[in-house]
């Protein structure tokens, strides 16, 4: 590849975003160059645009992580069946690449490490595929963060249950699907309008998180089902206290574990004999790459091929391509429920 492509740039902290032409990069030995067809937006994107948090290592920056498209070129060490022309989803983020703007999703051509790329079946649109990458990585990393191997396969006889607090978010929907694949009986919380959809994704029972008796109803259901609930993934801010209130009644004498996707506040609630950990992959590059490979090239690819992984939430496609990105981020910041904003590029 030579030449230039259109990219959305964050020139300095606090924005605004602007569109520029960037030189189209060559992939390094273990990298893949993606011709981007769709990008999905996450709250972290407008947070970085508006406040520079999570920290942006250097400016000008290219934000974003969730992308799908066609492989344009592969690096010399990429020996899998990921070939030019293949339809893929990719975790194209500069976050683990020292802020390199060649790796951000918000551009027409983006680099991704090969481990974070998975083939996209022909029956799934680019817009559907784009909703997956960050949610897959976060939901699966939640389990390994609290010591649950992705090879875990509980059987019904094990009676292992898990609580997903915030099931209607994109991470929550993948948390439900991944917990189901590990063999857990899955309990989740969400607004009532999402309950049936979450049950289709694999939730055994779903509860209205706004209900005044949500904790007691959850505890009662878990006890009547006769399962062991001492594991939880708190996906949304404000969900930790009620999650701990449930575990207090269900964990018995067993040590409980909570994965917490948002950054943990300094003065967060605690519970005796309960480990609460912020969801984050290993900072060791070798270990992290192995984990990303496990998430994308094994779990996600296998699940998409078999149909056991459903791209969710449904994409809400906004108009304007890269030029419409600022407006789409503003719409996301004002609140979206049960869908994920996607732009066709």
C-alpha positions as CSV (number, residue, x, y, z in Angstrom):
1,X,0.0,0.0,0.0
2,X,1.2,3.5,-0.8
3,X,-0.5,6.8,-0.7
4,X,-2.8,8.4,1.8
5,X,-6.2,7.9,3.3
6,X,-8.8,9.9,5.2
7,X,-8.6,9.8,9.0
8,X,-10.3,11.5,11.9
9,X,-7.6,13.2,14.1
10,X,-7.7,14.4,17.7
11,X,-5.1,17.2,17.3
12,X,-4.8,18.1,21.0
13,X,-6.5,17.3,24.3
14,X,-10.1,18.4,24.4
15,X,-10.5,18.2,20.6
16,X,-12.3,19.0,18.5
17,X,-11.8,16.1,16.0
18,X,-10.8,17.0,12.5
19,X,-10.4,15.1,9.2
20,X,-7.0,14.9,7.6
21,X,-5.2,12.8,5.0
22,X,-2.7,10.4,6.6
23,X,0.0,8.4,5.0
24,X,-1.2,4.8,4.6
25,X,1.2,2.6,6.7
26,X,2.8,-0.7,5.9
27,X,2.0,-3.5,8.3
28,X,4.8,-4.6,10.6
29,X,5.8,-8.4,10.7
30,X,2.9,-9.3,13.0
31,X,0.4,-6.7,11.9
32,X,-2.6,-6.6,9.5
33,X,-3.7,-3.5,7.5
34,X,-7.5,-3.3,7.5
35,X,-9.5,-1.4,4.8
36,X,-12.2,-0.2,7.2
37,X,-15.8,-0.7,6.2
38,X,-17.5,0.0,9.6
39,X,-16.6,1.4,13.0
40,X,-18.5,1.2,16.2
41,X,-18.4,3.7,19.0
42,X,-17.8,3.3,22.7
43,X,-18.1,5.7,25.7
44,X,-14.3,5.7,26.0
45,X,-14.1,7.3,22.6
46,X,-16.0,10.5,23.6
47,X,-14.3,10.5,27.0
48,X,-10.8,10.6,25.3
49,X,-12.1,13.2,22.8
50,X,-13.6,15.5,25.5
51,X,-11.2,15.1,28.4
52,X,-8.1,13.1,27.4
53,X,-9.1,10.2,29.7
54,X,-8.1,7.4,29.6
55,X,-4.8,9.1,28.9
56,X,-3.9,9.7,25.3
57,X,-0.1,9.1,25.1
58,X,0.6,11.6,22.3
59,X,-1.1,14.0,19.9
60,X,-2.2,14.1,17.2
61,X,-4.1,10.9,18.0
62,X,-6.5,8.6,16.1
63,X,-9.1,7.2,18.5
64,X,-11.3,4.2,18.3
65,X,-11.0,0.4,18.6
66,X,-14.0,-1.3,17.1
67,X,-13.7,-2.0,13.4
68,X,-14.6,-4.4,10.6
69,X,-13.5,-4.5,7.0
70,X,-11.3,-6.2,4.4
71,X,-7.7,-7.2,4.9
72,X,-5.6,-5.0,2.6
73,X,-2.2,-6.4,3.5
74,X,-0.6,-8.8,6.0
75,X,2.8,-8.6,7.7
76,X,5.6,-11.0,6.9
77,X,5.1,-13.2,10.0
78,X,1.3,-13.6,9.7
79,X,1.0,-17.3,8.9
80,X,-2.7,-17.9,9.6
81,X,-5.5,-18.0,7.0
82,X,-6.0,-14.3,7.4
83,X,-5.3,-13.2,3.8
84,X,-5.8,-10.1,1.7
85,X,-9.4,-9.7,0.7
86,X,-10.7,-11.6,3.8
87,X,-13.7,-10.1,5.7
88,X,-12.7,-9.5,9.3
89,X,-13.5,-7.9,12.6
90,X,-10.5,-6.3,14.3
91,X,-9.5,-4.7,17.6
92,X,-7.7,-1.7,16.0
93,X,-6.6,0.4,19.0
94,X,-3.6,2.5,19.6
95,X,-3.9,1.9,23.4
96,X,-1.4,-1.0,23.5
97,X,0.7,0.5,20.7
98,X,2.2,3.5,22.5
99,X,-0.5,5.7,21.1
100,X,0.5,5.1,17.5
101,X,-2.1,6.8,15.2
102,X,-1.6,4.2,12.6
103,X,-3.5,1.8,14.9
104,X,-6.7,3.7,15.7
105,X,-10.0,2.6,14.2
106,X,-11.3,6.0,13.1
107,X,-9.7,6.1,9.7
108,X,-10.1,4.4,6.3
109,X,-7.0,2.2,6.7
110,X,-6.0,1.0,10.2
111,X,-3.3,-1.4,11.6
112,X,-4.2,-4.1,14.0
113,X,-2.0,-6.8,15.7
114,X,-2.9,-10.1,14.0
115,X,-4.0,-11.7,17.3
116,X,-6.9,-9.2,17.5
117,X,-8.3,-10.0,14.1
118,X,-11.0,-12.7,13.4
119,X,-12.7,-13.8,10.2
120,X,-16.2,-12.5,9.7
121,X,-18.7,-15.0,8.1
122,X,-20.4,-13.8,5.0
123,X,-23.8,-13.9,6.7
124,X,-22.8,-11.2,9.2
125,X,-22.7,-7.6,7.9
126,X,-19.7,-5.3,8.5
127,X,-22.0,-3.1,10.7
128,X,-22.9,-6.1,12.9
129,X,-19.3,-7.3,13.1
130,X,-18.0,-3.9,14.2
131,X,-20.0,-3.9,17.5
132,X,-17.9,-6.8,18.8
133,X,-14.1,-6.2,19.4
134,X,-13.9,-4.1,22.6
135,X,-16.9,-5.8,24.2
136,X,-15.4,-9.3,23.4
137,X,-12.0,-8.3,24.9
138,X,-13.5,-6.7,28.0
139,X,-16.1,-9.4,28.7
140,X,-13.6,-12.3,28.3
141,X,-10.8,-10.4,30.2
142,X,-13.3,-10.1,33.1
143,X,-13.1,-13.8,33.7
144,X,-9.3,-14.2,33.4
145,X,-8.9,-11.1,35.7
146,X,-10.6,-13.0,38.5
147,X,-8.9,-16.3,37.8
148,X,-11.4,-18.1,35.6
149,X,-9.8,-19.7,32.6
150,X,-11.5,-19.3,29.2
151,X,-11.2,-23.1,28.9
152,X,-13.6,-23.6,31.8
153,X,-16.6,-25.8,31.0
154,X,-18.9,-26.1,34.0
155,X,-21.7,-28.7,33.7
156,X,-25.2,-28.3,35.2
157,X,-24.1,-30.7,38.0
158,X,-21.5,-28.1,39.1
159,X,-24.3,-25.6,39.9
160,X,-22.0,-22.6,39.2
161,X,-23.8,-19.3,38.7
162,X,-22.7,-15.8,37.8
163,X,-24.3,-12.3,38.1
164,X,-23.9,-9.8,35.3
165,X,-24.9,-6.4,36.6
166,X,-25.6,-4.3,33.5
167,X,-26.6,-6.9,31.0
168,X,-28.0,-4.6,28.3
169,X,-24.7,-2.8,27.6
170,X,-22.5,-4.1,24.8
171,X,-20.0,-5.6,27.3
172,X,-22.9,-7.0,29.3
173,X,-24.4,-8.8,26.3
174,X,-21.0,-10.4,25.5
175,X,-20.5,-11.1,29.2
176,X,-23.8,-13.1,29.2
177,X,-22.7,-15.0,26.1
178,X,-19.2,-15.8,27.3
179,X,-20.5,-16.8,30.8
180,X,-22.9,-19.2,29.1
181,X,-20.0,-20.7,27.1
182,X,-18.1,-21.3,30.3
183,X,-21.1,-23.3,31.7
184,X,-22.4,-20.8,34.2
185,X,-26.1,-20.3,35.0
186,X,-26.4,-16.6,34.2
187,X,-28.4,-14.0,36.1
188,X,-28.4,-10.5,34.8
189,X,-29.9,-7.1,35.4
190,X,-31.4,-4.7,32.8
191,X,-34.4,-2.5,32.0
192,X,-37.5,-4.7,31.4
193,X,-37.6,-3.9,27.7
194,X,-34.3,-5.8,27.2
195,X,-35.2,-8.9,29.3
196,X,-36.4,-11.2,26.5
197,X,-33.4,-10.3,24.3
198,X,-30.9,-11.1,27.1
199,X,-32.6,-14.5,27.7
200,X,-32.1,-15.3,24.0
201,X,-28.4,-14.5,24.5
202,X,-28.2,-17.0,27.3
203,X,-29.4,-15.4,30.5
204,X,-31.3,-17.8,32.8
205,X,-33.2,-14.9,34.6
206,X,-33.1,-11.2,34.2
207,X,-34.1,-8.6,36.8
208,X,-35.1,-4.9,36.6
209,X,-32.1,-3.1,38.2
210,X,-34.3,-0.1,39.1
211,X,-36.7,-2.2,41.1
212,X,-36.6,-1.4,44.9
213,X,-36.6,-5.2,45.7
214,X,-34.1,-6.3,43.0
215,X,-31.6,-7.6,45.5
216,X,-34.1,-9.7,47.5
217,X,-35.7,-11.1,44.3
218,X,-32.3,-12.1,42.9
219,X,-31.3,-13.8,46.1
220,X,-34.7,-15.6,46.4
221,X,-34.4,-16.9,42.8
222,X,-30.8,-18.0,43.2
223,X,-31.7,-19.9,46.3
224,X,-34.8,-21.5,44.8
225,X,-32.7,-22.6,41.8
226,X,-30.3,-24.3,44.1
227,X,-27.2,-22.9,42.4
228,X,-23.9,-21.5,43.9
229,X,-23.5,-17.8,43.2
230,X,-20.1,-16.4,44.3
231,X,-18.9,-14.8,41.0
232,X,-20.0,-11.5,39.4
233,X,-19.1,-9.1,36.6
234,X,-20.2,-5.6,37.4
235,X,-20.3,-3.9,34.0
236,X,-21.8,-0.5,34.8
237,X,-21.0,2.3,37.2
238,X,-23.1,2.3,40.3
239,X,-23.7,-1.5,40.2
240,X,-21.1,-2.6,42.7
241,X,-23.0,-2.1,46.0
242,X,-26.1,-4.0,44.9
243,X,-23.9,-6.7,43.4
244,X,-22.2,-7.1,46.8
245,X,-25.6,-7.1,48.5
246,X,-26.6,-10.1,46.5
247,X,-23.3,-11.9,47.0
248,X,-23.5,-11.4,50.8
249,X,-26.6,-13.5,50.8
250,X,-25.5,-16.1,48.2
251,X,-21.8,-16.8,48.6
252,X,-22.0,-18.7,51.8
253,X,-18.5,-19.4,53.2
254,X,-16.9,-19.4,49.8
255,X,-14.6,-16.5,48.8
256,X,-16.4,-14.4,46.2
257,X,-14.9,-12.7,43.2
258,X,-16.2,-9.6,41.3
259,X,-14.8,-8.3,38.0
260,X,-15.5,-4.6,37.7
261,X,-15.4,-3.1,34.2
262,X,-15.5,0.6,35.0
263,X,-12.5,2.1,36.8
264,X,-12.9,1.4,40.5
265,X,-13.5,4.5,42.6
266,X,-10.9,4.9,45.4
267,X,-13.6,4.6,48.1
268,X,-15.6,1.7,46.5
269,X,-17.7,-0.6,48.6
270,X,-16.2,-3.8,49.8
271,X,-17.4,-7.2,51.3
272,X,-15.7,-9.6,53.6
273,X,-13.9,-12.5,51.8
274,X,-14.6,-10.9,48.4
275,X,-12.0,-9.9,45.8
276,X,-13.0,-7.0,43.6
277,X,-10.7,-6.4,40.6
278,X,-10.7,-3.9,37.7
279,X,-11.0,-5.6,34.4
280,X,-7.6,-5.3,32.6
281,X,-5.5,-7.6,30.5
282,X,-1.9,-8.4,31.4
283,X,0.6,-5.6,30.7
284,X,3.2,-8.2,29.7
285,X,3.1,-8.0,25.9
286,X,3.6,-11.7,25.4
287,X,0.9,-12.7,27.8
288,X,-1.5,-10.1,26.5
289,X,-1.0,-11.2,22.9
290,X,-1.7,-14.8,23.9
291,X,-4.9,-13.7,25.6
292,X,-6.0,-11.5,22.7
293,X,-5.4,-14.5,20.4
294,X,-7.5,-16.7,22.6
295,X,-10.3,-14.1,22.7
296,X,-10.5,-13.3,18.9
297,X,-9.0,-16.2,16.9
298,X,-10.4,-19.0,19.1
299,X,-13.4,-17.8,21.1
300,X,-14.9,-15.2,18.7
301,X,-14.0,-16.8,15.5
302,X,-15.3,-20.2,16.6
303,X,-18.5,-18.7,18.0
304,X,-19.2,-16.7,14.9
305,X,-18.7,-19.7,12.7
306,X,-20.9,-22.0,14.8
307,X,-23.5,-19.3,15.4
308,X,-23.1,-19.5,19.2
309,X,-21.9,-15.9,19.4
310,X,-24.5,-13.4,18.3
311,X,-23.2,-9.9,17.4
312,X,-24.9,-7.7,20.0
313,X,-26.3,-5.2,20.7
314,X,-27.9,-4.6,17.3
315,X,-26.1,-1.8,15.3
316,X,-27.7,1.6,15.1
317,X,-26.1,2.9,11.9
318,X,-25.6,6.7,11.7
319,X,-25.0,8.6,8.5
320,X,-22.0,10.6,7.3
321,X,-19.1,8.2,7.5
322,X,-16.0,9.7,9.0
323,X,-17.4,13.2,8.6
324,X,-20.4,12.2,10.9
325,X,-18.2,10.9,13.7
326,X,-18.3,14.0,16.0
327,X,-22.1,14.1,15.8
328,X,-22.4,10.4,16.4
329,X,-20.1,10.6,19.5
330,X,-22.3,13.4,20.8
331,X,-25.4,11.2,20.3
332,X,-23.7,8.3,22.2
333,X,-22.7,10.7,25.0
334,X,-26.4,11.8,25.4
335,X,-27.4,8.1,25.9
336,X,-28.1,5.0,23.9
337,X,-29.8,1.9,25.3
338,X,-29.9,-1.6,23.8
339,X,-28.1,-0.7,20.6
340,X,-24.6,0.4,19.5
341,X,-23.8,3.3,17.3
342,X,-22.0,2.3,14.1
343,X,-20.8,4.3,11.1
344,X,-20.4,2.8,7.6
345,X,-17.1,4.0,6.2
